Amino acid sequence: MLNRVARRIDVAIVACLALPLAVFLAGTFRPLPAAALVALLGAGLFPLVRATWRRGPDVRWTWFAVGFAVVLAVVWVLLGGSGHVVYSQSDWMKHDSVYGDLSKMAWPPTYYASPVGDVVLRYYEAYYVVPAALTKAFGHHNLWMQAWTTLGVLLVALRVLASAQRKKALLAMAFVLVFFGGLDVIGWLFMEPVHNLGWRQQVNGWNGILYLMRITMIQYSENTTLLFWVPQHALSAWLAVLVLLHREDDDDATLGIPAFLVAIGFWSVFAAVGMVPFLVGRCIGLLRRRTWRAALSPYVLAAVALAAFLALFMSSGAGGIYHGFIWQVNPVRTALRRLVLFLVFQLLVIVGAMRWARIPFGKHEKIAFGVLLVLPVYYYGTYGDLTMRASIPSLFVLALAIIRAIGDRMTSWRPTRRTLPLALVLLVGTWAAVPQLVLVFTEPNQRKPQSHVPETPTVMADIAADVPPSQYLAAEPDWIAKLMRHNAPIFDAVDVSPGLRTTDWALNPGNGTGIAASPTGTVRFTPTADGKVDAVSVATYAPGLYHVELDATVVAKLAPYRAGFGFGSISYKLAPLSIDEDGEHAKADFYVWVKNPAPIALWLTGEGLGRPGDHITFDRVAVHRMQPLREDVARWRVDGPVS
């Protein structure tokens, strides 16, 4: 019986990754479009499901290893905070907001009417939709998120650990699964004084620098950090690697890969991108064996049609994303120096120790090494998201190579001359997980488990200052909106910004003053010697949630990179001022809470400002108050998110 279950585990993995997309399509679109889209998904996945059903992994599970995998999954997820039984990391503010809105609002969650259409939640929702649907049906809010996360981790643990035949090897394999990562702590010590290293010190971002008012960093996260902070990226990448990379000669499975990548992309587009290098050669081989007809297979065409539609849906209204080669977003010398250090501590030392230990280094391991070598060269996303998340499949491939070697060879805890360096590298790499675990056991739990949907702020309120709202919210094109279920908006966007429409002021060097007149008074901007700018109050606003949009024309050798609206000293938000490629047109777009009646002030800050002749014209400064349209929405907390 146990081995029959083992042979079907890949079917369960495919179902786990594909089910959220099917649920999303059924709940978001009208019945006929939803049926057509779900049919495309099913048709595209059919070859992969058939292949995994007919030919499961050739493994023999043991009852002890299965029990151990179950306990590991439950404890690991419990400590990760997804059910809020213990302290959860700050990223859970975003997770809870997306999950909460999906749980208590009709799908698609509709926030307010804009001039171009209703603004809806448009995000990679796979991690949230199944628990949200279960919460709608049965209540018990946090229970379902805890159970869903545990299911994903359990599938990973069973697939990786359940075939271990020796208990010592099983413990060592579990250690690598939970703690595999690079030498972040060595990199951190290389950049910082040793006395600054504490038990709570996050070392993952050791190479981050502040440049042109942005913190840029490259990071390869270890596994516990991934699960505690971004489980949607981690689980989709881990499970995809386990299913796809061991069926090289199965053409049926290959025909199902396009649809499976679409399902993975709904979990994490970066995980899907990270899988592509491993699958290109396999797809080319299929085309060579079956000629071009394979590309015109109905399974592939169904996947392409679904992918095209979802790409249009997910990209509508998307704003500009910070990107460029690493030497373009950092000073050249600093960028190259940190890139070399990063590759040494995060990749080359690990791979060198693996080769010294004679870990088998096959095609997949070589591809993983190449991907990890190249990824940091290009910076994409506010915090280098491409490097952080698209690296997960390749890092997991290296971890699996070590785990397999342990399962095949380990008979004693005593390392040999060959395995000692790798053992030391793995032990030192565990430090990145230490702060995550220390916080779990020392910080108070601010988000207690709740059986009902908590009165959390909406997604709009929890959007990070450095993340454009268009990453989460958008008004879909009219033809897509007609295919979607229609729900009344929960807010009315009331324009409360008369008098702030057009202001023009000059930036003077040193302590000079720029002056701009508006119908409501005079705004005085006083740049400091380094070009930073402050502003006096121009209006007073009541407590609530506000949407701020700013369009400007900039004339400056180095344009300002940040703008913000500060509400007295009580609440403020500093958001990126994105500059178009022509270097002249700029805009900022963000949501912010006003906690108490307070004056509003416009802030502008950047490097290289304050030169004679530099100036900025505010073509539009719009402030909209999000006025609740329903009594239950009015009761939602309006004093801002819990920090």
N, C-alpha and C positions, 0 to 999 in steps of 0.2 A: 504493500500500500504506500509506504513512504517513498519508494522509488517512482511509483506512478505519479505521485504529486510532484516529485522533482522534475519529471519530464514535461510537466505542464506549467512550470513556473514562468516560462517565457510568454506563454499565452496570457497569464495574469499580468505580467509587466506591460505587454502591449495594451491590454484592456485598461490598466491603470493610467497610462499616458494618453490614451485616446478618448476615454470616457468624458473628461472635462470639456473637450471641444464639442462633442456631441451634445452634452447638456447645455452648453453655452448657445449653440446654434438653435436648439429647440426652444430655449427660453427667451432669446433675444429677437428672433425674426418671426414674422407671421407664419401661419401653419404651412402654406404651400412652399414658400421659399425655404423655410426650415427643413421641410421634408426633402427637398431637392438637395440642399447642402449636406444634410446628414447622409443621404444616399451616396453622394460623391465621396464622402469620407469613408463610408463602408466599402464602396467599390474599390477605392484606392488601397485600403488596408487588407482586402481579402487575400491576396497572395501571401502576405507576411503572416497573417493569422493561420492560413492553411499550412504554411511551412513550419511554423512553430508548433502547431498541433501534431503534425505528422512526425516531426523530428525534434525532440526536446534535447536539452543538454545531456551529454553522456556522463552522468555523475551518480555516485552512490552516497546518499545521505545516511547519517547516523543519528539516532534519537538524542544522544547527548549534544551533538553539534547543533541540531535543530533547536533544542531547548535553550542552549546557550545563545543562539542567534535571536530568539524571541526575547529573552531577558535583556540582551544588549540593546535591541531596538527600542524596547519600552523605556529603559533607563536613559538612553542617549536622547531620545525625543523629550522625555520628561524634563531633563536638565536644559534642553534647548528653549523651553519657555513657550512652546506653541499653544499649550493649554492654560498657560498662566498660573500653573500650580506653584511655580517658583518665579524668580526674577527673570524677565525677558529683555533682550537687548533693544536698543533704541529703534532699530529698524521695524520693530513690531508695532510702532505707532502707525506706520504706513500700512503694514499688513492688516492691522485691526480696522483701520478706516475703510480699506477696500472690502474686506470681509464683512464689516458692519453694514456698509451701504448696500452690498449685494444681498445681505440677510434681511434688511428691514425695508428695502425699496423694491418696487416692481421692476422687472427687467425690460429693457435696459434702464439702469438708474438715470433719470433725467433731472438735471439741476435747474436750468433756467433757459429762457428763450433769448437768443442772440439775434442780431440782424441777419445772420446767415443760416439760422436754424436752431433747433433745440440742442443744447450742450449736454452730451451724455458721457457716461463713463466708457472710456475706450483705452483698455489696458490689457496686458497679458494676464488673463484672469484664471488660467487653468488651475492654479494652486488653490483658488478660493471658491470656485463655482460649486463644486460638489459639496463641501461642508456648508456653504450658504444655502443650497437647495435643501439639504437635510435639516438645517436650522429652521427654514421656513416651514417644513412639514412637521417637525417633531420638537422644536425648541432645543434646549440644552446647548447653548451657543458654543462655549469653548470645548465641549466634549467632542464635537465633530471635527474641529480643526486638529485636536490632539490625535484622534483616531486616524484621520486621513494622513497626517504626517507619519504616524507610526506605521501605517500600512506601507507607505513608500520605503521607509527605512528598513522595515522587515523584509521586503522583497530584495533589497540590496544585500542585507545581511545573510539571508538564506542562500542567495545565488553565489555569494563569495565564500561563506564560511561553512555551510551545512555539510559539505563533502569532506571536511577535515577528518582524518582518521586517527590522529594523535592529539591528546589534550594539550601538550606543551605547544605543539604547532598551532593549535586552534587559538590559544591565548596570544601568541605572537602575531598571528594573522589578524586578529581583532584589534590589536594595538596599532598595527599599520593602517587598518581601515579607519580607525577613529582619529588618529593623530598625524597621518602622513602630511608633510608639508616641507617647505624650505627652511633655510637658516635665517629667518627674520630677525631673531634676537642677535645674531652676530652682526648683521647689517645695521641693526639699531645701535649696538655698542660701537660700531665703527663710526657712526655719525654723532653720537651723543655721549656725554660723560657717564661713566658707569654708575655713579651715585644717583642718577636720575631714573635708573631702572628699578621699578617696584613691582609688586605682585599684581597691581591693577593696570600697569602700563601696557597699552595696546601697541604692539611692535610691528603690526602688519604694514603700516604706512610709513616705515622708516625712511623712505627716500622721497617723501612728499616735500615740495617746496612751494613757496608763495611767489608767483611771478605774474605781473600785470593783474594783480588783484584776484588771481585764481590759485587755488591749491591744486597742483598737478602731482600725481603719483602713479607709479606702476606697482602692481601687487599680484602675487600668486597666493591665494589663501589656502590655509590648511583645512582639513576636512571638518573638524569641529567648528571652526569659525564659519565655514560655509553653511553648515546645518543650523547654527544658532542665529545667523543673520539673514541668509538668503536661501531658505530651503527650496524655493521654487527653481532656482538655477541649479542647485546641487542635485536634487533628486532626478530632475529630467536628464541631466548629463550622465549621471551614474547609471541610471536604468537604460538609457539609450546605448551606452557602451556595452553593457552586459548582453543586450539582445542582438545588436547588429554586428559586433566584431568577431563572431565565431562561426558565421555562416557564409564563408567566402565562396564556396562552390555551389551555393543554392540559388539558382536563378529565380525561383519563385519568390524567395525572400527579397531578392534584389529588386524585383518589380514592385514590391510594396514599400520600398524605402522612401520614395518621394512623398507619399501620403503620411508615412510615419514621421518624416521630418517636419511636415506641416503641423502635426499634432504636437511634436516637441517644441516647435517654434511658438505655439500658443502658451506653453509653459515659460519658455525663455528663448528669445530669438538668438541670444548669444550662445546658448548651448547648441542650438541647431547649426549655427555658423561653425562652432568648434568641431562638430561632427563631420562636416563636409570634406576636409582633407583625407579622412580615412575612407570615404565612400567613393571618391572620384574614380580611383583606379578600378574599383569593383564594378562601377557602372560602365566604364569604358570596356572592360572585359566582357560584360554582357552584350554590349553593342557589337563587339567583334564576333562573338559566337552566334548571335541571332541577327546580325546586320542591323540596319536602321529600323527594321520593323518593331524592334523592342521599344524604341522611343515612341511609337505610335500605338502601343498596347492600350486598350481601354482603361486598364488600371492606372497607367501613367497619365493618360489624358485626363482622367477624373481628378487625380491629384493636382495636376497643373491648373485645371479650372478652379478648384477649391483654393489653391495657393494664390492665384491671381485675385480672386474676390477678397480673400482675407487681407492680402497686401494692400488693396485699395481701402478696405475698411479700417485697418490699423494705422495707415499712414495719413489719413485725411486730417488736415489741420495741424500736422506735425510741424513744430518750429525748428529753427536751426539748432544743431547739436554741435557742441564744441569738439573740434577735431583738428588733426594735423600731425605731421611727423614730429617725433619727440623733440627734435632740435628746433621746431617752429613754435612749440608751445612752452619752451624753456630756453634760457640762455644756452648757446651751442655747447660751450665747454662744459658747463654743469650737466647738460643733458647727456652728453657722451660719457662723462665720468660716472654718472649715476646708472646709466644703462649697463656699463661694464660691470660695476659692482653688483647690480641686481642680478645679472645673468650668472655671475660667479656664485653668489650666495644662494640663489633660488633654483639654479638649474645645474650648472657645470659640476659643482661639488657632489650633488646627488647622483648624477649620471656617472661621474667618475667612480664614486664608491660602488655603484651597481656593477660597473664593468669590472672593477677590481674583485668584486665578490663573484664574478662570473655568472651574473644573472643573465639568462638568455635574452638577447636583444634582437627580436625579429622585426618584421616589416612594420607592425603597428607601433612598436617602441621607437623605431627610427623616425616614423612620421611624427609621433608625439614630440620627440626631441627637436625636430625641425620646426614644428609649429611653435613650441615654447621659445625657441631661439629667435623667431621672427616677430611674434606678436607684440612685444614691447616697443618695437620701432615705430608703430603708428598709434597715436593717441586718439581715442574716440570715446566721447561721453564726458559728463561732468567730472567724474572721478576715475577716468580711465576704465570705463565699464567693459570695453571690448577685451582688454588684457585680463582684467579680473575674472570675467565670466566665461569668455570663449576658451580660456585655458583649462577649464574644469575637465572636459573630456580627456585631454592629453595628460594632465596630471593624474587622472584616475587610471589611465592606461599604464603609467609608470608604477603606480601603487599596486595594481593588479599583478604586474610582472614580479614584484617583490613578494607579494602574498602567495603566488603560485610556487615560487622558489622555496619559500618557507614550508609550504605544505608538502612539497616533494622531498625536501632534504633534511629538515630540522629533526634532530633526535636528542639534542641536549641544549641546555640554556647557555653553555659555555661557548662564546664565539671563537672562531678560528682566526688565524692570521688574515685570511681572506675576507671574512665577514665582519671583523671588528670595526673597520672604518665605517661601513654601512650602518652597523648598529649604533655607533656614536652619532652619526649624522641624523638618524631617525630620533634618537633620544633628545638631541639638542633641538630638533625641529618641533618637538612637542611644546616648547615654551610659548609658541603663539596661541596655544589653547589655554594656557594658564590663566590669563586675565579673564577670559570668558567664564571659566569655572569659578574663579574667585568671586566674581560679581554675583554669580548664582547663589553662592553660600553666604555672602556678606551683605548684599544690598536688600533693602525691604522690597517686597513684591507689591508694586503699585497697581498692577492690573490683576485683581483677584479673579478666579474662575467664576463665571456667571452662567446661570441656566437660561437667562433671557438675553436678548441683544442689548448690549450696554448703550448708554446715551453718549456715545463717542462723537467727536466732531466728524463732519463729512470729509470725504477725500480732499475737497477743496481746501479745508483748513490745515490739513497735515502735509500738503505738498511742501517739500523742502525748498528753502529759499534758492538753492542753486539748481533746482530742477524746474524747467519751464512747465507751466500747467498743461501745455499741449501734449506732454508725455502721458498724461492721465485722462484728459478731457478733450472733447472735440465736438463740433457740429458736423455731422456727416453730410456728404453731398445729397442733394435732393433725391436722386434716384435710389441711393442706398437707404435713405430715411423712409422712403415709401415701402421698402421691403421689411422694415423693422416694426415691432410692436410699438404702439404709441402710448406714452404715459404723460400725464400732466406734470409740468415742472413743479418742483417743490419750493423754488425761490423765484422772486421777482427781482431782476437786476435794476435797481432804482439809481438813476444818475444823480449823484450828489456833488458834482464837481464844477458847477458854473464858476467862471472866473479863473479857472486854472488852465484854460484851453491853450493859450499861446503866450509864452514868455520868452524873452531873449535877453541874455546876459553875457558879459564878457569875463573871461578868466584872466586876471592880471597876475604878474609875478609877485612873489613874496607875500606880504600881508595886504595886498590891494583888495578892493572890494568890488564885486560885480553887482550891479543893481538891475532889477527887472520890475516893471510896473504891471499890475493886473487890476481888474475892476474891484477886487476885494482888498487891495492894499499893495504895499511894496515888499518884495522879497529881497533880502540882502544875503549874498553869498560871499563868504570871506575865505578864500583859499589860503592854506598855510604854505610855508616855504616849500614843502614837498608836493604841492599841488592838490592836496586834499581840500574838500569843500564841505562846509556846514551850512545850514539854512535855518532861518527863524520861522516861527509858526505863521500860517496863513488862514487856517480855518479850524473849527472844532467839530469833532464827529462823535456821535453816540456809540455806545458799545455795540458790537456786532461783527459780522464777517464782511470784509470788503474785497473787491476785485480792483486792482490797480493796473492800468495800462499806460505806457509812456512811449511816444514816438518823437524822435528828435533828429535834427540835422547837426552834425558835428564838424567843426573845423579845428583840428588839433593834430600835431605830429604824432602823438600817442593818445588815441582817443580814450575817454573814460570807460572803464570796464564794469563799474557797478553803479547801480542806482537803487534807492530804497525810499520807502515812505515810513518815517518814524512817527509814532504817536506818543509825543512827549517822551518821558523816560520810562514809560510803562510797557510799551510793546512796539517793536519795530521789526522790519524785515529788510534784508539787503539782498537784492536779486541781481543776476547778471544783466548787464546792458549789452546785448548782443549787437555787434557792428557788422553791417553788410560788407561784402567783399570790396565794394568801392570805397570803404573807409569813411563814408559820410553819413549814412543813414543808420540810426540806432533805435532800439526799442527794448523795453522791459515789460514783463507781464507776470503778475504774481497775485496771490491771495494773502490776506493778513487779518488777524483778529485785532479788534480794539477792545480792550478789557474794561476800561473806564472812560468816561467822557474826557477827551484829551485833544490838544491841538495837533494838527497834522503838519509835518515838515517834509520837504523834499530834500533828499540827500544825493550827492554825486561824489564819487571818489575814484581815483585812478592814479596811475603813475605817468609822469611826463606832462602833467597839466600845469597851468599857471604860466605859460609862455606868452609873450606879447603877441596879440593877434589871434590867439586861440579863443574860440567861443562856441557856444552851443545854442541852438534854437529849439525850444520845445514846440513842436508842431501840434502835439496833442497830449494832454495829461488828463486822463479820465479816471474817476473814482466812482465805482458802483457799490452800493450797499445791497447785500443779499438779504432781501426782506422775505421771511418765511411766509408761504402761502397756505400752510396747513397747521392746525393747532398742535399736532404731534411734533412737527418739525420745529415749531416755535419753542417747544420744551427742550429740544436738544441743547446740550451745554454750549454756551456762547462766551465762555471766559477763556477760550483757547485750550490747546491740547496740554495734557500732562507731560511735563518734561522729565 
